[in-house]
Amino acid sequence: MSLISPADQERLREEFAKMTRPVRLLFFTQTLGCETCHITQQVLHELPPLSDQISIEEVNFVLEGDKAAQYGVDRVPAIAVAYVDGDEVKDTRIRFLGTPAGYEFISLIRAVLLAGRGRPPDLSEAALTRVAAVATPTTMHVFTTPT
Amino acid sequence: MLAHEMAFASSHITAFAVEATEFPDLARRYRVSAVPKTIVNEELEILGALPEPAFIDQALGSAPPTPESDE
């Protein structure tokens, strides 16, 4: 049974139809010792049936440590949002740690749309100017809860 | 999420949305007692959901002074 209601599935289909390029969600997971990896997998696999532009790439956190390091992932479940440009997979540097449920599910949908539409993010001109001036590596962790 | 928009806009910014209850070790490390709470570069703390200009100011430091256009 789907975790998303039929009405919400329809709304998501309409939104995803506006995407202009393929989005790839790298899902970092492991089989043992990860309580929420399975539910995260279930949530993620709800998305590709709603758009042929969305694909999931499962990355084994234990066996593919290099890839986890490349994406700055040090725990699971984790999601890295990327898009496909020709033959290249381009990282958006948008990450999720933990199950994307509740509020985080909405954030995940927004991230997919951002990556898939290939247009400037929803920031004011002033904010874009400030952000474009950032010249040193900056990492942000935003803590939320599902409700 | 504002931090995600910033990451998308700059190749120097990486933004993690962290589900606090799933990672109590991280919540403890960054002293998260209420959400949302944002940590920038491991130390700077931003409490609550702020409007865009205030969030950007706190995350990146105050805006640099605008150069006078009096050539």
Backbone of each chain as ProteinMPNN parsed JSONL, in Angstrom:
{"seq_chain_A": "MSLISPADQERLREEFAKMTRPVRLLFFTQTLGCETCHITQQVLHELPPLSDQISIEEVNFVLEGDKAAQYGVDRVPAIAVAYVDGDEVKDTRIRFLGTPAGYEFISLIRAVLLAGRGRPPDLSEAALTRVAAVATPTTMHVFTTPT", "coords_chain_A": {"N_chain_A": [[0.839, -1.197, 0.0], [0.429, 2.234, -0.723], [2.247, 4.954, 0.769], [1.461, 7.455, 0.324], [-1.396, 9.417, -0.213], [-3.954, 8.902, -2.763], [-4.877, 11.383, -3.8], [-2.815, 13.159, -3.122], [-0.769, 11.947, -4.522], [-1.547, 12.517, -7.114], [-1.316, 15.301, -7.169], [1.427, 15.542, -6.782], [2.364, 14.273, -9.094], [1.587, 16.166, -11.002], [3.163, 18.366, -10.265], [5.761, 17.3, -10.542], [5.787, 16.909, -13.257], [6.564, 19.275, -14.295], [9.257, 19.308, -14.297], [12.46, 19.608, -15.845], [14.699, 18.132, -16.183], [16.469, 15.059, -15.386], [16.31, 13.786, -12.055], [18.348, 12.504, -9.531], [18.248, 10.548, -6.693], [20.451, 9.85, -4.27], [20.62, 7.253, -2.167], [21.808, 6.487, 0.85], [22.472, 3.658, 2.653], [22.248, 0.871, 4.982], [22.27, -2.639, 5.755], [22.252, -3.829, 8.294], [21.819, -2.764, 11.701], [20.528, -0.325, 11.392], [17.873, 1.341, 12.155], [15.95, 2.906, 10.84], [16.384, 2.771, 8.152], [14.904, 1.116, 6.465], [12.262, 2.161, 6.391], [12.812, 4.618, 5.293], [13.686, 3.851, 2.782], [11.27, 2.848, 1.807], [9.729, 5.215, 1.67], [11.195, 6.687, -0.241], [10.961, 5.084, -2.512], [8.419, 5.585, -3.272], [8.465, 7.673, -5.0], [9.659, 7.471, -7.746], [7.581, 6.108, -9.304], [5.886, 8.219, -9.756], [7.04, 9.962, -11.489], [8.933, 9.796, -14.437], [11.275, 11.08, -14.45], [12.562, 10.839, -12.085], [14.919, 9.047, -10.224], [16.22, 6.451, -8.091], [19.23, 5.827, -6.479], [20.704, 3.331, -4.825], [23.083, 3.318, -2.284], [25.439, 1.421, -0.739], [26.313, 1.897, 2.46], [28.291, 0.683, 3.961], [29.843, -0.851, 2.191], [30.475, 0.932, 0.184], [32.175, 3.074, 1.003], [33.793, 5.113, -0.013], [32.17, 6.554, -1.708], [30.288, 7.524, 0.069], [31.938, 9.197, 1.567], [32.643, 11.005, -0.407], [30.256, 12.362, -0.708], [30.005, 13.47, 1.731], [28.707, 12.031, 3.7], [28.165, 10.636, 6.802], [26.625, 8.968, 8.295], [23.677, 6.876, 8.446], [20.082, 6.52, 7.857], [20.712, 8.335, 4.821], [20.28, 10.924, 2.4], [21.302, 12.166, -0.701], [20.815, 14.764, -2.923], [20.784, 14.887, -6.374], [21.266, 15.871, -9.841], [20.901, 14.951, -13.288], [22.976, 15.719, -15.919], [23.416, 15.505, -19.12], [25.928, 13.191, -19.446], [26.744, 13.419, -16.931], [26.532, 13.3, -13.355], [25.284, 15.663, -11.282], [25.934, 17.164, -8.244], [23.752, 18.628, -5.879], [24.336, 19.436, -3.397], [22.448, 19.267, -1.471], [21.208, 17.698, 1.34], [19.809, 15.003, 3.282], [19.41, 13.756, 6.508], [18.236, 10.967, 8.103], [14.775, 9.798, 8.328], [12.729, 10.945, 5.719], [10.06, 12.115, 6.637], [6.831, 13.56, 7.344], [7.297, 16.96, 7.968], [9.817, 16.945, 6.803], [9.409, 15.44, 4.556], [8.053, 17.164, 2.883], [10.078, 19.02, 2.511], [11.817, 17.379, 1.094], [10.401, 16.921, -1.302], [10.381, 19.541, -2.263], [13.106, 19.873, -2.669], [13.601, 18.016, -4.684], [12.114, 19.142, -6.751], [13.463, 21.549, -7.045], [15.987, 20.668, -7.915], [15.223, 19.456, -10.279], [14.087, 21.338, -11.922], [15.913, 23.113, -12.796], [16.218, 25.885, -12.55], [16.829, 29.164, -11.131], [17.105, 29.171, -7.54], [14.513, 29.691, -5.069], [15.059, 32.357, -3.964], [15.528, 35.722, -2.808], [16.774, 38.482, -4.825], [18.699, 39.903, -3.407], [19.481, 37.993, -1.51], [20.519, 36.0, -3.164], [22.741, 37.305, -4.183], [24.266, 37.61, -1.863], [24.71, 34.926, -1.211], [26.077, 34.032, -3.438], [28.483, 35.234, -3.039], [29.804, 33.756, -1.205], [32.797, 32.209, -0.424], [34.197, 30.277, 0.838], [34.264, 26.874, 2.069], [31.169, 25.946, 3.4], [29.158, 24.533, 5.807], [25.939, 23.536, 6.664], [23.771, 22.468, 9.218], [20.511, 21.655, 9.669], [18.336, 21.165, 12.146], [15.411, 19.291, 12.6], [12.095, 18.077, 13.455], [9.735, 15.362, 12.918], [7.104, 16.361, 13.147]], "CA_chain_A": [[0.0, 0.0, 0.0], [1.227, 3.451, -0.817], [2.273, 5.824, 1.944], [0.939, 8.754, -0.113], [-2.796, 9.281, -0.626], [-4.146, 9.077, -4.208], [-4.994, 12.809, -4.144], [-1.469, 13.739, -3.045], [0.007, 11.389, -5.643], [-1.93, 13.256, -8.323], [-0.711, 16.641, -7.071], [2.871, 15.397, -6.985], [2.557, 14.001, -10.527], [1.473, 17.435, -11.731], [4.353, 19.182, -9.971], [6.945, 16.656, -11.127], [5.712, 17.022, -14.718], [7.197, 20.549, -14.682], [10.714, 19.198, -14.249], [13.051, 19.607, -17.179], [15.871, 17.251, -16.255], [16.348, 13.935, -14.446], [16.807, 13.942, -10.694], [18.77, 11.25, -8.933], [18.359, 10.582, -5.239], [21.386, 8.84, -3.773], [20.13, 6.796, -0.872], [22.86, 5.787, 1.589], [21.764, 2.758, 3.554], [22.94, -0.36, 5.336], [21.312, -3.689, 6.079], [22.184, -4.1, 9.734], [22.112, -1.669, 12.62], [19.934, 0.949, 10.974], [16.45, 1.139, 12.434], [15.034, 3.661, 9.991], [16.751, 2.677, 6.733], [13.864, 0.462, 5.677], [11.139, 3.071, 6.155], [13.304, 5.639, 4.362], [13.652, 3.218, 1.455], [9.867, 2.798, 1.38], [9.305, 6.568, 1.293], [11.859, 7.085, -1.489], [10.46, 4.324, -3.656], [7.111, 6.12, -3.673], [8.599, 8.8, -5.929], [9.847, 7.172, -9.174], [6.349, 5.832, -10.049], [5.155, 9.46, -10.013], [7.717, 10.715, -12.544], [10.048, 9.035, -15.0], [12.492, 11.883, -14.284], [13.138, 10.606, -10.751], [15.461, 7.704, -9.993], [16.871, 6.238, -6.797], [20.447, 5.011, -6.53], [21.045, 2.879, -3.475], [24.514, 3.234, -2.02], [25.701, 0.661, 0.479], [27.172, 2.741, 3.297], [29.417, -0.112, 4.46], [30.689, -1.319, 1.09], [30.849, 2.031, -0.706], [32.602, 4.163, 1.882], [34.36, 6.208, -0.796], [31.077, 7.376, -2.222], [29.733, 8.22, 1.23], [32.866, 10.284, 1.889], [32.535, 11.989, -1.482], [29.05, 13.157, -0.487], [30.018, 13.975, 3.102], [27.715, 11.29, 4.488], [28.852, 9.86, 7.84], [25.655, 8.129, 9.005], [22.533, 6.508, 7.615], [19.855, 6.747, 6.437], [21.005, 9.663, 4.303], [19.914, 11.139, 0.994], [21.941, 13.278, -1.39], [19.998, 15.11, -4.087], [21.613, 15.222, -7.531], [20.529, 15.836, -11.102], [21.698, 14.39, -14.37], [23.184, 16.675, -16.996], [24.153, 14.705, -20.104], [26.451, 11.97, -18.837], [27.26, 13.751, -15.61], [25.661, 13.443, -12.19], [25.69, 16.9, -10.612], [25.511, 17.228, -6.846], [23.173, 19.922, -5.461], [24.779, 19.644, -2.014], [21.281, 19.176, -0.597], [21.279, 16.415, 2.038], [18.859, 14.677, 4.346], [19.808, 12.691, 7.428], [17.04, 10.471, 8.777], [13.606, 9.517, 7.498], [12.046, 12.151, 5.238], [8.626, 12.005, 6.903], [6.239, 14.796, 7.852], [7.842, 18.203, 7.425], [10.977, 16.661, 5.958], [8.947, 14.936, 3.257], [7.784, 18.356, 2.07], [11.4, 19.542, 2.128], [12.375, 16.494, 0.066], [9.705, 17.219, -2.563], [10.89, 20.836, -2.742], [14.484, 19.683, -3.14], [13.51, 17.314, -5.975], [11.649, 20.12, -7.748], [14.557, 22.505, -7.247], [17.018, 20.01, -8.732], [14.678, 19.031, -11.565], [13.589, 22.426, -12.758], [17.059, 23.788, -13.392], [16.114, 27.342, -12.564], [17.383, 29.69, -9.883], [16.318, 28.849, -6.354], [13.508, 30.641, -4.643], [15.671, 33.316, -3.04], [15.473, 37.099, -3.311], [18.0, 38.918, -5.508], [19.684, 40.261, -2.375], [19.993, 36.752, -0.916], [21.347, 35.326, -4.176], [24.01, 38.03, -4.236], [25.023, 37.25, -0.658], [25.098, 33.513, -1.277], [27.069, 33.897, -4.508], [29.753, 35.78, -2.564], [30.438, 32.799, -0.285], [33.988, 31.7, -1.114], [34.823, 29.21, 1.621], [33.319, 25.782, 2.324], [30.227, 26.241, 4.477], [28.258, 23.406, 6.026], [24.824, 23.868, 7.551], [22.928, 21.378, 9.703], [19.234, 22.182, 10.149], [17.659, 20.122, 12.921], [13.952, 19.382, 12.617], [11.425, 16.85, 13.909], [8.743, 15.035, 11.883], [5.805, 17.054, 13.25]], "C_chain_A": [[0.874, 1.247, 0.0], [1.147, 4.267, 0.475], [1.652, 7.19, 1.619], [-0.489, 8.559, -0.627], [-2.923, 9.494, -2.138], [-4.216, 10.549, -4.612], [-3.612, 13.478, -4.129], [-0.582, 13.21, -4.172], [-0.266, 12.182, -6.919], [-1.287, 14.646, -8.324], [0.791, 16.567, -7.329], [3.181, 15.122, -8.454], [2.545, 15.289, -11.329], [2.707, 18.305, -11.509], [5.6, 18.609, -10.647], [6.957, 16.787, -12.653], [6.374, 18.306, -15.206], [8.718, 20.455, -14.713], [11.28, 19.048, -15.657], [14.286, 18.723, -17.286], [15.762, 16.166, -15.178], [16.982, 14.231, -13.09], [17.183, 12.566, -10.169], [18.917, 11.428, -7.424], [19.293, 9.469, -4.819], [20.98, 8.497, -2.351], [21.205, 5.952, -0.215], [22.201, 4.96, 2.682], [22.666, 1.613, 3.961], [21.92, -1.357, 5.849], [21.14, -3.866, 7.579], [22.443, -2.835, 10.542], [21.588, -0.322, 12.173], [18.425, 0.807, 11.077], [15.539, 1.775, 11.396], [15.39, 3.603, 8.499], [15.613, 2.092, 5.897], [12.693, 1.404, 5.379], [11.559, 4.195, 5.192], [13.285, 5.101, 2.931], [12.218, 3.195, 0.917], [9.377, 4.167, 0.905], [9.893, 6.936, -0.068], [11.278, 6.358, -2.692], [9.029, 4.682, -4.032], [7.256, 7.106, -4.835], [8.783, 8.422, -7.406], [8.553, 6.807, -9.93], [5.561, 7.1, -10.407], [5.811, 10.309, -11.098], [8.862, 9.887, -13.111], [11.341, 9.848, -14.979], [13.197, 11.609, -12.951], [13.659, 9.174, -10.642], [16.158, 7.66, -8.632], [18.122, 5.398, -7.035], [20.802, 4.61, -5.1], [22.548, 2.736, -3.336], [24.699, 2.506, -0.69], [26.758, 1.394, 1.311], [28.417, 1.997, 3.764], [30.394, -0.439, 3.332], [31.195, -0.187, 0.2], [31.213, 3.275, 0.103], [33.156, 5.365, 1.126], [33.271, 7.151, -1.269], [30.432, 8.169, -1.083], [30.617, 9.419, 1.584], [32.763, 11.404, 0.854], [31.346, 12.925, -1.255], [28.954, 13.654, 0.963], [29.019, 13.286, 4.014], [28.435, 10.42, 5.509], [27.889, 9.031, 8.68], [24.461, 7.882, 8.093], [21.266, 6.406, 8.47], [20.18, 8.187, 6.036], [20.628, 9.727, 2.833], [20.717, 12.323, 0.477], [21.149, 13.522, -2.673], [20.917, 15.557, -5.22], [20.724, 15.309, -8.768], [21.478, 15.374, -12.194], [21.749, 15.391, -15.516], [24.04, 15.973, -18.045], [24.593, 13.404, -19.473], [26.842, 12.176, -17.378], [26.176, 13.789, -14.545], [26.158, 14.652, -11.407], [25.075, 16.961, -9.221], [24.906, 18.603, -6.55], [23.654, 20.338, -4.073], [23.603, 19.776, -1.044], [21.278, 17.772, -0.004], [20.142, 16.26, 3.033], [19.478, 13.58, 5.205], [18.565, 12.261, 8.186], [15.879, 10.321, 7.807], [12.939, 10.803, 7.023], [10.532, 12.001, 5.388], [8.127, 13.349, 7.412], [6.832, 16.01, 7.163], [9.01, 17.926, 6.467], [10.578, 16.068, 4.61], [8.665, 16.116, 2.324], [9.105, 18.969, 1.61], [12.023, 18.701, 1.02], [11.73, 16.768, -1.297], [10.22, 18.536, -3.141], [12.286, 20.693, -3.319], [14.491, 18.997, -4.505], [13.101, 18.303, -7.065], [12.737, 21.145, -8.063], [15.61, 21.908, -8.185], [16.514, 19.746, -10.147], [14.223, 20.151, -12.476], [14.713, 23.218, -13.398], [16.879, 25.284, -13.499], [16.572, 27.864, -11.213], [16.497, 29.357, -8.695], [15.419, 30.001, -5.949], [14.078, 31.57, -3.572], [15.556, 34.701, -3.655], [16.797, 37.432, -4.019], [19.099, 39.217, -4.494], [20.312, 39.006, -1.777], [20.909, 36.034, -1.899], [22.716, 35.986, -4.264], [24.883, 37.651, -3.051], [25.575, 35.829, -0.766], [26.19, 33.315, -2.331], [28.442, 34.383, -4.055], [30.466, 34.826, -1.603], [31.604, 32.127, -1.006], [34.684, 30.582, -0.352], [33.79, 28.116, 1.891], [32.47, 26.066, 3.554], [29.265, 25.074, 4.6], [27.182, 23.795, 7.023], [24.092, 22.588, 7.929], [21.648, 21.995, 10.252], [18.489, 21.049, 10.841], [16.154, 20.363, 12.918], [13.416, 18.115, 13.276], [10.273, 16.596, 12.935], [7.453, 15.841, 11.964], [5.986, 18.544, 13.499]], "O_chain_A": [[1.922, 1.294, 0.645], [0.132, 4.271, 1.172], [1.357, 7.977, 2.518], [-0.753, 7.632, -1.392], [-2.097, 10.186, -2.734], [-3.676, 10.929, -5.651], [-3.288, 14.266, -5.017], [0.252, 13.939, -4.71], [0.642, 12.479, -7.695], [-0.781, 15.106, -9.348], [1.357, 17.423, -8.009], [4.14, 15.666, -9.002], [3.373, 15.491, -12.218], [3.23, 18.907, -12.447], [6.388, 19.34, -11.245], [8.023, 16.776, -13.269], [6.71, 18.424, -16.384], [9.394, 21.405, -15.107], [10.663, 18.445, -16.536], [14.857, 18.583, -18.368], [15.054, 16.334, -14.185], [18.046, 14.843, -13.0], [16.445, 11.595, -10.334], [19.608, 12.327, -6.947], [18.982, 8.29, -4.984], [20.998, 9.343, -1.456], [21.488, 4.838, -0.658], [21.471, 5.483, 3.525], [23.722, 1.401, 3.365], [20.846, -0.982, 6.318], [20.025, -4.031, 8.073], [23.19, -1.952, 10.12], [22.144, 0.714, 12.535], [17.781, 0.228, 10.202], [14.47, 1.242, 11.101], [14.781, 4.293, 7.682], [15.383, 2.516, 4.764], [12.192, 1.442, 4.255], [10.757, 4.659, 4.381], [12.915, 5.808, 1.993], [11.974, 3.479, -0.256], [8.703, 4.276, -0.119], [9.185, 7.433, -0.944], [11.12, 6.943, -3.764], [8.485, 4.147, -4.999], [6.299, 7.351, -5.569], [8.113, 9.007, -8.257], [8.431, 7.163, -11.103], [4.674, 7.061, -11.259], [5.211, 11.271, -11.578], [9.669, 9.34, -12.36], [12.382, 9.373, -15.432], [14.305, 12.095, -12.722], [12.942, 8.215, -10.928], [16.613, 8.675, -8.104], [18.068, 4.375, -7.718], [21.154, 5.453, -4.275], [23.204, 2.109, -4.167], [24.18, 2.927, 0.344], [27.923, 1.496, 0.925], [29.476, 2.6, 3.942], [31.608, -0.322, 3.493], [32.223, -0.326, -0.461], [30.653, 4.356, -0.08], [33.007, 6.503, 1.569], [33.421, 8.373, -1.239], [30.075, 9.335, -1.25], [30.121, 10.511, 1.863], [32.792, 12.588, 1.192], [31.409, 14.116, -1.562], [27.925, 14.197, 1.365], [28.539, 13.876, 4.982], [29.229, 9.557, 5.134], [28.3, 8.446, 9.682], [24.261, 8.583, 7.102], [21.361, 6.224, 9.683], [19.957, 9.127, 6.798], [20.653, 8.724, 2.12], [20.803, 13.359, 1.136], [20.851, 12.586, -3.414], [21.721, 16.475, -5.061], [19.572, 14.875, -8.747], [22.699, 15.406, -12.036], [20.721, 15.848, -16.015], [25.254, 15.857, -17.88], [23.771, 12.607, -19.021], [27.221, 11.234, -16.682], [25.058, 14.243, -14.787], [27.293, 14.677, -10.931], [23.863, 16.829, -9.049], [25.477, 19.626, -6.926], [23.405, 21.461, -3.633], [23.741, 20.319, 0.051], [21.338, 16.78, -0.73], [19.594, 17.234, 3.549], [20.005, 12.596, 4.686], [17.913, 13.078, 8.836], [15.979, 10.665, 6.629], [12.615, 11.665, 7.84], [9.815, 11.79, 4.41], [8.917, 14.18, 7.86], [6.869, 16.088, 5.935], [9.16, 18.599, 5.447], [11.322, 16.179, 3.635], [8.992, 16.078, 1.137], [9.236, 19.385, 0.459], [12.675, 19.229, 0.119], [12.418, 16.839, -2.315], [10.467, 18.646, -4.342], [12.615, 21.31, -4.332], [15.285, 19.347, -5.378], [13.664, 18.305, -8.159], [12.904, 21.554, -9.212], [16.062, 22.561, -9.126], [17.285, 19.804, -11.104], [14.0, 19.939, -13.668], [14.517, 23.903, -14.401], [17.349, 25.891, -14.46], [16.691, 27.098, -10.256], [15.276, 29.271, -8.83], [15.556, 31.127, -6.427], [13.632, 31.565, -2.425], [15.492, 34.841, -4.877], [17.803, 36.748, -3.831], [20.259, 38.847, -4.679], [21.523, 38.953, -1.562], [21.956, 35.517, -1.511], [23.732, 35.305, -4.403], [26.079, 37.403, -3.2], [26.737, 35.567, -0.456], [27.113, 32.525, -2.136], [29.457, 33.985, -4.627], [31.613, 35.07, -1.229], [31.423, 31.543, -2.074], [35.655, 30.005, -0.842], [32.59, 28.386, 1.937], [32.994, 26.388, 4.621], [28.634, 24.672, 3.623], [27.476, 24.32, 8.097], [23.826, 21.734, 7.083], [21.697, 22.777, 11.201], [18.064, 20.089, 10.197], [15.679, 21.466, 13.19], [14.172, 17.203, 13.611], [9.871, 17.502, 12.206], [6.768, 15.996, 10.954], [5.002, 19.275, 13.611]]}, "seq_chain_B": "MLAHEMAFASSHITAFAVEATEFPDLARRYRVSAVPKTIVNEELEILGALPEPAFIDQALGSAPPTPESDE", "coords_chain_B": {"N_chain_B": [[13.22, 24.43, 2.094], [15.245, 26.894, 3.496], [18.061, 26.711, 3.855], [18.672, 24.626, 2.12], [18.036, 25.811, -0.321], [20.033, 27.695, -0.392], [22.28, 26.053, -0.573], [21.845, 24.95, -3.066], [22.225, 27.178, -4.593], [24.891, 27.891, -4.279], [28.101, 26.617, -4.887], [29.75, 26.287, -2.788], [28.382, 25.78, -0.505], [26.979, 23.367, 1.636], [24.102, 21.671, 2.678], [22.493, 20.089, 5.309], [19.498, 18.534, 6.171], [18.447, 17.512, 9.214], [17.012, 14.874, 10.947], [16.11, 15.207, 14.054], [15.31, 13.475, 16.187], [16.113, 10.986, 15.375], [18.809, 10.976, 15.506], [20.166, 11.177, 18.189], [22.722, 11.554, 19.185], [23.861, 13.548, 17.599], [22.051, 15.594, 18.121], [22.605, 16.009, 20.798], [25.293, 16.756, 20.668], [25.152, 19.219, 19.398], [23.568, 20.584, 21.117], [20.703, 20.634, 20.845], [17.642, 21.661, 21.763], [15.258, 22.612, 21.01], [13.377, 22.82, 17.973], [13.052, 24.46, 14.729], [16.627, 24.224, 14.627], [19.616, 25.614, 13.577], [22.908, 24.849, 12.649], [25.891, 26.322, 11.784], [28.813, 25.591, 10.109], [29.663, 23.903, 12.218], [29.663, 25.421, 14.586], [28.387, 28.042, 14.827], [25.184, 29.132, 15.897], [21.762, 29.115, 14.986], [18.65, 29.964, 16.061], [15.332, 28.822, 15.753], [12.849, 29.524, 13.144], [13.701, 31.771, 10.86], [12.93, 34.825, 9.037], [13.919, 35.221, 5.573], [15.985, 37.374, 5.083], [17.071, 37.801, 7.67], [17.904, 35.248, 8.377], [19.889, 34.746, 6.451], [21.695, 36.789, 7.097], [22.467, 35.946, 9.665], [23.541, 33.437, 9.12], [25.588, 33.883, 7.266], [26.927, 36.056, 8.183], [26.796, 39.629, 8.758], [25.576, 41.806, 6.153], [27.942, 42.974, 3.758], [29.154, 46.385, 3.66], [27.496, 48.538, 1.372], [29.1, 49.673, -1.506], [29.72, 53.146, -2.026], [28.251, 55.003, -4.651], [29.759, 57.194, -5.859], [31.372, 58.186, -7.981]], "CA_chain_B": [[14.087, 24.789, 3.223], [16.141, 27.981, 3.095], [19.452, 26.245, 3.787], [18.787, 23.842, 0.887], [18.063, 26.768, -1.439], [21.372, 28.301, -0.386], [23.213, 25.045, -1.085], [21.621, 24.829, -4.506], [22.705, 28.397, -5.249], [26.335, 28.078, -4.135], [28.865, 25.367, -4.877], [30.534, 26.209, -1.548], [27.502, 25.516, 0.643], [26.321, 22.066, 1.753], [23.072, 21.807, 3.719], [21.883, 18.852, 5.791], [18.311, 18.536, 7.023], [18.694, 16.401, 10.135], [15.877, 14.476, 11.758], [16.777, 15.263, 15.367], [15.015, 12.356, 17.09], [16.802, 9.783, 14.909], [20.254, 11.079, 15.763], [20.311, 11.858, 19.483], [24.12, 11.942, 19.418], [24.06, 14.857, 16.961], [21.234, 16.567, 18.857], [23.348, 16.326, 22.019], [26.53, 17.462, 20.333], [24.855, 20.613, 19.043], [22.668, 21.116, 22.151], [19.403, 20.926, 20.241], [16.545, 21.436, 22.703], [14.044, 22.994, 20.299], [13.62, 22.863, 16.526], [14.312, 24.191, 14.039], [17.876, 24.84, 15.055], [20.597, 25.485, 12.496], [24.31, 24.987, 13.039], [26.709, 26.656, 10.622], [30.233, 25.24, 10.301], [29.88, 23.221, 13.493], [29.641, 26.21, 15.825], [27.407, 29.133, 14.869], [23.834, 28.604, 16.121], [20.613, 29.953, 14.63], [17.485, 29.367, 16.698], [14.014, 29.119, 15.198], [12.697, 29.754, 11.709], [13.794, 33.22, 10.662], [12.702, 35.284, 7.671], [15.116, 35.073, 4.735], [17.133, 38.282, 5.279], [17.669, 37.582, 8.99], [18.586, 33.953, 8.341], [21.109, 34.914, 5.648], [22.62, 37.599, 7.898], [23.039, 35.151, 10.753], [24.305, 32.31, 8.592], [26.754, 34.317, 6.486], [27.462, 37.304, 8.727], [26.042, 40.784, 8.267], [25.867, 42.198, 4.785], [29.043, 43.927, 3.628], [28.627, 47.708, 3.328], [27.332, 48.788, -0.057], [30.026, 50.731, -1.935], [29.046, 54.37, -2.475], [28.4, 55.168, -6.114], [30.03, 58.617, -6.031], [32.611, 58.278, -8.767]], "C_chain_B": [[15.148, 25.779, 2.757], [17.597, 27.519, 2.928], [19.68, 25.426, 2.513], [18.842, 24.751, -0.338], [19.452, 27.4, -1.547], [22.406, 27.327, -0.946], [23.093, 24.918, -2.595], [22.247, 26.013, -5.253], [24.217, 28.556, -5.193], [27.062, 26.749, -4.069], [29.718, 25.239, -3.618], [29.696, 25.823, -0.333], [26.89, 24.116, 0.538], [25.32, 22.169, 2.9], [22.436, 20.458, 4.028], [20.605, 19.174, 6.556], [18.44, 17.307, 7.909], [17.451, 16.122, 10.971], [16.415, 14.251, 13.185], [16.533, 14.017, 16.214], [15.734, 11.076, 16.659], [18.291, 9.795, 15.227], [20.495, 11.833, 17.074], [21.752, 12.28, 19.76], [24.405, 13.314, 18.798], [23.29, 15.931, 17.716], [21.942, 16.987, 20.146], [24.575, 17.169, 21.705], [26.274, 18.949, 20.06], [23.83, 21.242, 19.978], [21.324, 21.545, 21.564], [18.309, 20.62, 21.266], [15.219, 21.859, 22.098], [14.383, 23.049, 18.821], [12.723, 23.929, 15.887], [15.497, 24.887, 14.706], [18.91, 24.566, 13.974], [21.998, 25.713, 13.054], [25.116, 25.251, 11.771], [28.17, 26.376, 10.961], [30.532, 24.767, 11.726], [29.72, 24.096, 14.728], [28.569, 27.291, 15.891], [25.991, 28.572, 14.989], [22.768, 29.604, 15.704], [19.368, 29.273, 15.181], [16.206, 29.793, 15.991], [14.035, 29.308, 13.7], [12.671, 31.258, 11.487], [13.392, 33.577, 9.244], [14.016, 35.3, 6.889], [16.253, 36.05, 5.043], [17.84, 38.043, 6.612], [18.453, 36.275, 9.017], [19.914, 34.071, 7.601], [22.137, 35.716, 6.433], [23.279, 36.76, 8.981], [23.949, 34.048, 10.223], [25.619, 32.767, 7.957], [27.434, 35.538, 7.077], [26.7, 38.464, 8.122], [26.486, 41.18, 6.876], [27.046, 43.158, 4.742], [28.469, 45.302, 3.251], [28.561, 47.897, 1.812], [28.298, 49.906, -0.458], [29.243, 51.967, -2.411], [29.289, 54.555, -3.958], [28.659, 56.65, -6.425], [31.328, 58.819, -6.818], [32.828, 59.685, -9.305]], "O_chain_B": [[15.851, 25.549, 1.772], [18.271, 27.898, 1.971], [20.742, 25.512, 1.897], [19.596, 24.497, -1.277], [19.973, 27.61, -2.643], [23.297, 27.72, -1.699], [24.089, 24.797, -3.309], [22.73, 25.876, -6.377], [24.776, 29.299, -6.0], [26.693, 25.863, -3.297], [30.343, 24.202, -3.397], [30.237, 25.568, 0.743], [26.357, 23.732, -0.503], [25.645, 22.689, 3.967], [21.914, 19.777, 3.144], [20.618, 19.987, 7.481], [18.533, 16.186, 7.409], [16.909, 17.017, 11.619], [17.075, 13.252, 13.471], [17.447, 13.546, 16.891], [15.945, 10.18, 17.476], [18.949, 8.754, 15.218], [20.964, 12.972, 17.073], [21.988, 13.248, 20.483], [25.1, 14.139, 19.391], [23.792, 17.034, 17.93], [21.894, 18.151, 20.544], [24.861, 18.158, 22.379], [27.066, 19.813, 20.436], [23.283, 22.304, 19.68], [20.873, 22.673, 21.764], [18.075, 19.459, 21.6], [14.162, 21.502, 22.617], [15.531, 23.293, 18.45], [11.698, 24.272, 16.478], [15.377, 25.978, 15.265], [19.061, 23.435, 13.513], [22.236, 26.644, 13.824], [25.032, 24.495, 10.804], [28.694, 26.859, 11.965], [31.514, 25.176, 12.345], [29.647, 23.562, 15.835], [27.908, 27.436, 16.919], [25.632, 27.641, 14.267], [22.853, 30.79, 16.025], [19.062, 28.138, 14.814], [16.018, 30.967, 15.67], [15.088, 29.259, 13.063], [11.722, 31.935, 11.884], [13.493, 32.746, 8.341], [15.095, 35.383, 7.478], [17.385, 35.612, 5.248], [19.069, 38.078, 6.678], [19.532, 36.201, 9.606], [20.938, 33.564, 8.06], [23.319, 35.371, 6.44], [24.488, 36.843, 9.197], [24.997, 33.762, 10.803], [26.645, 32.102, 8.102], [28.427, 36.012, 6.525], [26.035, 38.313, 7.097], [27.62, 40.924, 6.471], [27.151, 44.053, 5.58], [27.426, 45.382, 2.603], [29.451, 47.472, 1.076], [28.318, 50.964, 0.171], [28.235, 51.845, -3.107], [30.383, 54.302, -4.462], [27.894, 57.283, -7.153], [32.244, 59.517, -6.383], [33.821, 59.939, -9.987]]}, "name": "protein", "num_of_chains": 2, "seq": "MSLISPADQERLREEFAKMTRPVRLLFFTQTLGCETCHITQQVLHELPPLSDQISIEEVNFVLEGDKAAQYGVDRVPAIAVAYVDGDEVKDTRIRFLGTPAGYEFISLIRAVLLAGRGRPPDLSEAALTRVAAVATPTTMHVFTTPTMLAHEMAFASSHITAFAVEATEFPDLARRYRVSAVPKTIVNEELEILGALPEPAFIDQALGSAPPTPESDE"}
